[in-house]
Amino acid sequence: DVKLERINEELRCQVAMNVESKLVDIQRQQQHDEDKASAAMAFDEKLQGVTDQLRCQVAMNVDSKLADIQRQKHDDKDKASAAMRFAMNESLLHQMLPAKVAADLSAGRSVPFEAFDHVTIFFSDIEGFTSISASAQPVEIMSLLNMLYTIMDYCASLFPIYKVETIGDSYMVVGGLPARTEGHTEAVADFALLVRRVVHSVRGMAPIRLRMGIHSGPVVAGVAGKTMPRYCLFGDTVNTASRMESTGEAGR
């Protein structure tokens, strides 16, 4: 019995030692798991912080990029508007002045007066325009002149001639400048004959009858003034063509 009791005691001690060892292992494992869990949680928190920073950085980059795009679009729109305004100004300038003269003015170059040895000048006006104006409203006169000049502008575009100006009911074109060309006398004469044939299509307060004058000779031409510059012609040839018109017979 004593021996059995000793064996039981040893067994109990061995079991207790095994249990305590096992409990220590379990506690150690729990502590290890807790440490891993804490490390994982810390890593997750750090990862979340990095993710938040990246998300914030991406959002800032996207906002910056969108702002750049909007700014670029605005700049492009401004450039397009400026280009459109420039093109419109260029188009208007080319309608008011000869192409070479308009190009020189656009480039900031001066346009000296130029002598031409031989050109052909045409003048026309409406017979009885003063009486017509006295018996009509201003808007009716403007409508009449607009119809007449629109037709004459179209006729002028069919020939190698240059429309110089309109003053009141007076219409002036020239052949042989600013480009020095041959056959300008014939071109101006053909223009005048065409205008005479089609002027009846202008519907006004009374039938329109034009007086016309043509003369060829030397002139000096150039741009006068800086505000609303005009391409002007000077010389006796201009004066003679004007007198031919003012003393001419309407419809001829």
C-alpha positions as a Markdown table, in Angstrom:
| # | Residue | x | y | z |
|---|---|---|---|---|
| 1 | Asp | 0.0 | 0.0 | 0.0 |
| 2 | Val | 2.8 | 2.4 | 0.8 |
| 3 | Lys | 4.4 | 1.7 | -2.5 |
| 4 | Leu | 1.1 | 2.1 | -4.4 |
| 5 | Glu | 0.6 | 5.4 | -2.5 |
| 6 | Arg | 4.0 | 6.6 | -3.6 |
| 7 | Ile | 3.3 | 5.7 | -7.2 |
| 8 | Asn | 0.0 | 7.6 | -7.0 |
| 9 | Glu | 1.7 | 10.6 | -5.5 |
| 10 | Glu | 4.4 | 10.6 | -8.3 |
| 11 | Leu | 1.7 | 10.3 | -10.9 |
| 12 | Arg | -0.3 | 13.1 | -9.4 |
| 13 | Cys | 2.9 | 15.3 | -9.3 |
| 14 | Gln | 3.7 | 14.3 | -12.9 |
| 15 | Val | 0.1 | 15.1 | -14.0 |
| 16 | Ala | 0.2 | 18.4 | -12.1 |
| 17 | Met | 3.5 | 19.3 | -13.7 |
| 18 | Asn | 2.1 | 18.4 | -17.2 |
| 19 | Val | -1.0 | 20.4 | -16.6 |
| 20 | Glu | 1.0 | 23.4 | -15.4 |
| 21 | Ser | 3.3 | 23.1 | -18.4 |
| 22 | Lys | 0.3 | 22.8 | -20.7 |
| 23 | Leu | -1.3 | 25.9 | -19.0 |
| 24 | Val | 1.9 | 27.8 | -19.5 |
| 25 | Asp | 2.0 | 26.8 | -23.2 |
| 26 | Ile | -1.6 | 27.8 | -23.6 |
| 27 | Gln | -1.0 | 31.2 | -21.9 |
| 28 | Arg | 2.1 | 31.7 | -24.0 |
| 29 | Gln | 0.1 | 30.9 | -27.1 |
| 30 | Gln | -2.6 | 33.2 | -26.0 |
| 31 | Gln | -0.1 | 36.0 | -25.4 |
| 32 | His | 1.5 | 35.3 | -28.8 |
| 33 | Asp | -1.9 | 35.4 | -30.4 |
| 34 | Glu | -2.8 | 38.6 | -28.6 |
| 35 | Asp | 0.5 | 40.1 | -29.7 |
| 36 | Lys | -0.1 | 39.0 | -33.3 |
| 37 | Ala | -3.6 | 40.4 | -33.1 |
| 38 | Ser | -2.3 | 43.7 | -31.7 |
| 39 | Ala | 0.4 | 43.8 | -34.4 |
| 40 | Ala | -2.2 | 43.1 | -37.0 |
| 41 | Met | -4.5 | 45.8 | -35.6 |
| 42 | Ala | -1.6 | 48.2 | -35.5 |
| 43 | Phe | -0.8 | 47.3 | -39.1 |
| 44 | Asp | -4.4 | 47.7 | -40.2 |
| 45 | Glu | -4.5 | 51.1 | -38.5 |
| 46 | Lys | -1.2 | 52.1 | -40.2 |
| 47 | Leu | -2.5 | 50.7 | -43.5 |
| 48 | Gln | -5.7 | 52.6 | -43.1 |
| 49 | Gly | -3.8 | 55.8 | -42.4 |
| 50 | Val | -1.6 | 55.3 | -45.5 |
| 51 | Thr | -4.8 | 54.5 | -47.5 |
| 52 | Asp | -6.4 | 57.7 | -46.2 |
| 53 | Gln | -3.4 | 59.7 | -47.1 |
| 54 | Leu | -3.2 | 58.1 | -50.6 |
| 55 | Arg | -6.9 | 58.7 | -51.1 |
| 56 | Cys | -6.5 | 62.3 | -50.0 |
| 57 | Gln | -3.5 | 62.8 | -52.3 |
| 58 | Val | -5.4 | 61.2 | -55.2 |
| 59 | Ala | -8.4 | 63.4 | -54.5 |
| 60 | Met | -6.1 | 66.5 | -54.4 |
| 61 | Asn | -4.4 | 65.4 | -57.6 |
| 62 | Val | -7.7 | 64.8 | -59.3 |
| 63 | Asp | -9.0 | 68.2 | -58.2 |
| 64 | Ser | -5.8 | 69.9 | -59.4 |
| 65 | Lys | -6.0 | 68.1 | -62.7 |
| 66 | Leu | -9.6 | 69.1 | -63.1 |
| 67 | Ala | -8.7 | 72.6 | -62.3 |
| 68 | Asp | -5.9 | 72.5 | -64.9 |
| 69 | Ile | -8.4 | 71.1 | -67.4 |
| 70 | Gln | -10.9 | 73.8 | -66.7 |
| 71 | Arg | -8.2 | 76.5 | -66.8 |
| 72 | Gln | -7.0 | 75.1 | -70.2 |
| 73 | Lys | -10.5 | 74.9 | -71.5 |
| 74 | His | -11.0 | 78.5 | -70.4 |
| 75 | Asp | -7.7 | 79.5 | -72.0 |
| 76 | Asp | -8.6 | 77.7 | -75.2 |
| 77 | Lys | -12.0 | 79.4 | -75.3 |
| 78 | Asp | -10.3 | 82.8 | -74.8 |
| 79 | Lys | -7.8 | 82.0 | -77.5 |
| 80 | Ala | -10.6 | 80.8 | -79.9 |
| 81 | Ser | -12.6 | 83.9 | -79.1 |
| 82 | Ala | -9.5 | 86.1 | -79.7 |
| 83 | Ala | -8.8 | 84.2 | -82.9 |
| 84 | Met | -12.4 | 84.6 | -84.1 |
| 85 | Arg | -12.3 | 88.4 | -83.3 |
| 86 | Phe | -9.0 | 88.7 | -85.1 |
| 87 | Ala | -10.4 | 86.8 | -88.1 |
| 88 | Met | -13.5 | 89.0 | -88.2 |
| 89 | Asn | -11.4 | 92.1 | -87.9 |
| 90 | Glu | -9.1 | 90.9 | -90.7 |
| 91 | Ser | -12.1 | 90.1 | -92.9 |
| 92 | Leu | -13.6 | 93.5 | -92.2 |
| 93 | Leu | -10.3 | 95.2 | -92.9 |
| 94 | His | -10.0 | 93.3 | -96.2 |
| 95 | Gln | -13.4 | 94.5 | -97.2 |
| 96 | Met | -12.5 | 98.1 | -96.5 |
| 97 | Leu | -9.1 | 98.1 | -98.0 |
| 98 | Pro | -7.1 | 96.3 | -100.8 |
| 99 | Ala | -5.7 | 93.0 | -99.7 |
| 100 | Lys | -2.0 | 94.1 | -99.8 |
| 101 | Val | -2.8 | 97.4 | -98.0 |
| 102 | Ala | -4.8 | 95.5 | -95.3 |
| 103 | Ala | -1.9 | 93.0 | -94.8 |
| 104 | Asp | 0.6 | 95.8 | -94.4 |
| 105 | Leu | -1.6 | 97.6 | -91.9 |
| 106 | Ser | -2.2 | 94.4 | -89.9 |
| 107 | Ala | 1.5 | 93.8 | -89.8 |
| 108 | Gly | 2.1 | 97.4 | -88.5 |
| 109 | Arg | 3.8 | 98.5 | -91.7 |
| 110 | Ser | 3.3 | 102.0 | -93.1 |
| 111 | Val | 1.5 | 102.3 | -96.4 |
| 112 | Pro | 3.1 | 105.0 | -98.6 |
| 113 | Phe | 1.2 | 106.8 | -101.3 |
| 114 | Glu | 1.8 | 105.2 | -104.7 |
| 115 | Ala | 1.6 | 106.7 | -108.2 |
| 116 | Phe | -0.2 | 104.9 | -111.0 |
| 117 | Asp | 0.4 | 106.0 | -114.5 |
| 118 | His | -2.8 | 104.7 | -116.0 |
| 119 | Val | -6.1 | 103.6 | -114.3 |
| 120 | Thr | -9.8 | 103.8 | -115.1 |
| 121 | Ile | -12.2 | 105.4 | -112.7 |
| 122 | Phe | -16.0 | 105.1 | -112.6 |
| 123 | Phe | -18.5 | 107.3 | -110.8 |
| 124 | Ser | -22.2 | 107.0 | -110.6 |
| 125 | Asp | -25.1 | 108.7 | -108.8 |
| 126 | Ile | -28.9 | 108.7 | -108.9 |
| 127 | Glu | -30.6 | 111.2 | -111.1 |
| 128 | Gly | -32.9 | 113.4 | -108.9 |
| 129 | Phe | -31.6 | 112.0 | -105.7 |
| 130 | Thr | -32.2 | 115.2 | -103.8 |
| 131 | Ser | -35.9 | 115.3 | -104.8 |
| 132 | Ile | -36.3 | 111.6 | -104.0 |
| 133 | Ser | -34.7 | 112.2 | -100.5 |
| 134 | Ala | -37.0 | 115.2 | -99.8 |
| 135 | Ser | -40.2 | 113.1 | -100.5 |
| 136 | Ala | -39.2 | 109.9 | -98.6 |
| 137 | Gln | -38.4 | 108.8 | -95.1 |
| 138 | Pro | -34.8 | 108.3 | -94.2 |
| 139 | Val | -35.3 | 104.6 | -93.6 |
| 140 | Glu | -36.8 | 104.3 | -97.2 |
| 141 | Ile | -33.7 | 106.1 | -98.6 |
| 142 | Met | -31.4 | 103.7 | -96.7 |
| 143 | Ser | -33.3 | 100.7 | -98.0 |
| 144 | Leu | -33.1 | 102.0 | -101.5 |
| 145 | Leu | -29.4 | 102.6 | -101.4 |
| 146 | Asn | -28.8 | 99.2 | -99.7 |
| 147 | Met | -30.6 | 97.5 | -102.6 |
| 148 | Leu | -28.7 | 99.5 | -105.2 |
| 149 | Tyr | -25.3 | 99.0 | -103.7 |
| 150 | Thr | -25.8 | 95.3 | -103.1 |
| 151 | Ile | -26.5 | 94.9 | -106.8 |
| 152 | Met | -23.6 | 97.0 | -107.8 |
| 153 | Asp | -21.3 | 95.2 | -105.4 |
| 154 | Tyr | -22.2 | 91.9 | -107.0 |
| 155 | Cys | -21.6 | 93.3 | -110.4 |
| 156 | Ala | -18.2 | 94.7 | -109.3 |
| 157 | Ser | -17.2 | 91.3 | -108.0 |
| 158 | Leu | -17.5 | 89.9 | -111.6 |
| 159 | Phe | -14.7 | 92.0 | -112.9 |
| 160 | Pro | -11.1 | 92.7 | -111.9 |
| 161 | Ile | -11.9 | 96.1 | -110.5 |
| 162 | Tyr | -11.8 | 97.6 | -107.0 |
| 163 | Lys | -14.7 | 99.4 | -105.2 |
| 164 | Val | -13.2 | 102.5 | -103.7 |
| 165 | Glu | -16.2 | 104.0 | -101.7 |
| 166 | Thr | -19.8 | 105.1 | -101.6 |
| 167 | Ile | -20.7 | 108.6 | -100.5 |
| 168 | Gly | -24.4 | 109.3 | -100.3 |
| 169 | Asp | -25.8 | 108.1 | -103.7 |
| 170 | Ser | -22.4 | 108.2 | -105.3 |
| 171 | Tyr | -20.6 | 104.9 | -106.1 |
| 172 | Met | -16.9 | 104.8 | -107.1 |
| 173 | Val | -14.8 | 102.0 | -108.6 |
| 174 | Val | -11.4 | 101.8 | -110.2 |
| 175 | Gly | -9.6 | 99.5 | -112.5 |
| 176 | Gly | -5.8 | 99.1 | -112.8 |
| 177 | Leu | -5.0 | 99.4 | -109.1 |
| 178 | Pro | -4.0 | 98.4 | -106.5 |
| 179 | Ala | -2.8 | 95.6 | -108.8 |
| 180 | Arg | -1.4 | 97.0 | -112.0 |
| 181 | Thr | -3.4 | 95.1 | -114.7 |
| 182 | Glu | -4.1 | 95.4 | -118.4 |
| 183 | Gly | -7.6 | 95.7 | -119.8 |
| 184 | His | -8.9 | 97.8 | -116.9 |
| 185 | Thr | -10.7 | 100.2 | -119.2 |
| 186 | Glu | -12.7 | 97.4 | -120.8 |
| 187 | Ala | -13.4 | 95.9 | -117.4 |
| 188 | Val | -14.8 | 99.2 | -116.0 |
| 189 | Ala | -16.8 | 99.8 | -119.1 |
| 190 | Asp | -18.3 | 96.3 | -119.0 |
| 191 | Phe | -19.1 | 96.8 | -115.4 |
| 192 | Ala | -21.0 | 100.1 | -116.2 |
| 193 | Leu | -22.9 | 98.4 | -119.0 |
| 194 | Leu | -24.0 | 95.5 | -116.7 |
| 195 | Val | -25.1 | 98.0 | -114.0 |
| 196 | Arg | -27.1 | 99.9 | -116.5 |
| 197 | Arg | -28.9 | 96.7 | -117.5 |
| 198 | Val | -29.7 | 95.5 | -114.0 |
| 199 | Val | -30.4 | 98.7 | -112.1 |
| 200 | His | -34.1 | 98.5 | -113.1 |
| 201 | Ser | -34.5 | 95.6 | -110.6 |
| 202 | Val | -34.1 | 98.1 | -107.7 |
| 203 | Arg | -37.6 | 98.8 | -106.4 |
| 204 | Gly | -37.9 | 102.2 | -104.9 |
| 205 | Met | -40.2 | 105.1 | -104.6 |
| 206 | Ala | -39.6 | 105.8 | -108.3 |
| 207 | Pro | -37.7 | 104.1 | -111.1 |
| 208 | Ile | -33.9 | 104.5 | -110.6 |
| 209 | Arg | -31.9 | 106.2 | -113.3 |
| 210 | Leu | -28.1 | 106.4 | -112.9 |
| 211 | Arg | -25.7 | 108.9 | -114.3 |
| 212 | Met | -22.3 | 107.4 | -115.0 |
| 213 | Gly | -18.9 | 108.9 | -115.7 |
| 214 | Ile | -15.7 | 107.1 | -116.7 |
| 215 | His | -12.2 | 108.5 | -117.3 |
| 216 | Ser | -8.7 | 107.0 | -117.6 |
| 217 | Gly | -5.4 | 108.5 | -116.6 |
| 218 | Pro | -2.8 | 108.8 | -113.8 |
| 219 | Val | -3.6 | 108.9 | -110.1 |
| 220 | Val | -1.9 | 108.8 | -106.7 |
| 221 | Ala | -3.4 | 106.3 | -104.2 |
| 222 | Gly | -2.8 | 105.5 | -100.6 |
| 223 | Val | -4.2 | 105.2 | -97.1 |
| 224 | Ala | -5.3 | 108.5 | -95.5 |
| 225 | Gly | -5.8 | 108.7 | -91.7 |
| 226 | Lys | -5.2 | 106.2 | -88.9 |
| 227 | Thr | -8.7 | 106.1 | -87.3 |
| 228 | Met | -11.0 | 104.3 | -89.8 |
| 229 | Pro | -8.3 | 104.5 | -92.5 |
| 230 | Arg | -9.5 | 104.9 | -96.1 |
| 231 | Tyr | -7.8 | 104.0 | -99.4 |
| 232 | Cys | -8.0 | 107.3 | -101.3 |
| 233 | Leu | -7.3 | 108.3 | -104.9 |
| 234 | Phe | -6.1 | 111.8 | -105.9 |
| 235 | Gly | -5.5 | 113.5 | -109.2 |
| 236 | Asp | -7.2 | 115.2 | -112.2 |
| 237 | Thr | -8.3 | 111.8 | -113.4 |
| 238 | Val | -10.6 | 111.5 | -110.4 |
| 239 | Asn | -12.0 | 115.0 | -110.9 |
| 240 | Thr | -12.6 | 114.4 | -114.6 |
| 241 | Ala | -14.4 | 111.2 | -114.0 |
| 242 | Ser | -16.6 | 112.9 | -111.4 |
| 243 | Arg | -17.4 | 115.7 | -113.8 |
| 244 | Met | -18.2 | 113.2 | -116.5 |
| 245 | Glu | -20.8 | 111.7 | -114.1 |
| 246 | Ser | -22.3 | 114.9 | -112.9 |
| 247 | Thr | -22.7 | 116.3 | -116.4 |
| 248 | Gly | -23.7 | 113.0 | -118.0 |
| 249 | Glu | -27.1 | 111.9 | -119.2 |
| 250 | Ala | -29.0 | 109.4 | -117.0 |
| 251 | Gly | -29.3 | 105.9 | -118.3 |
| 252 | Arg | -26.3 | 106.2 | -120.7 |
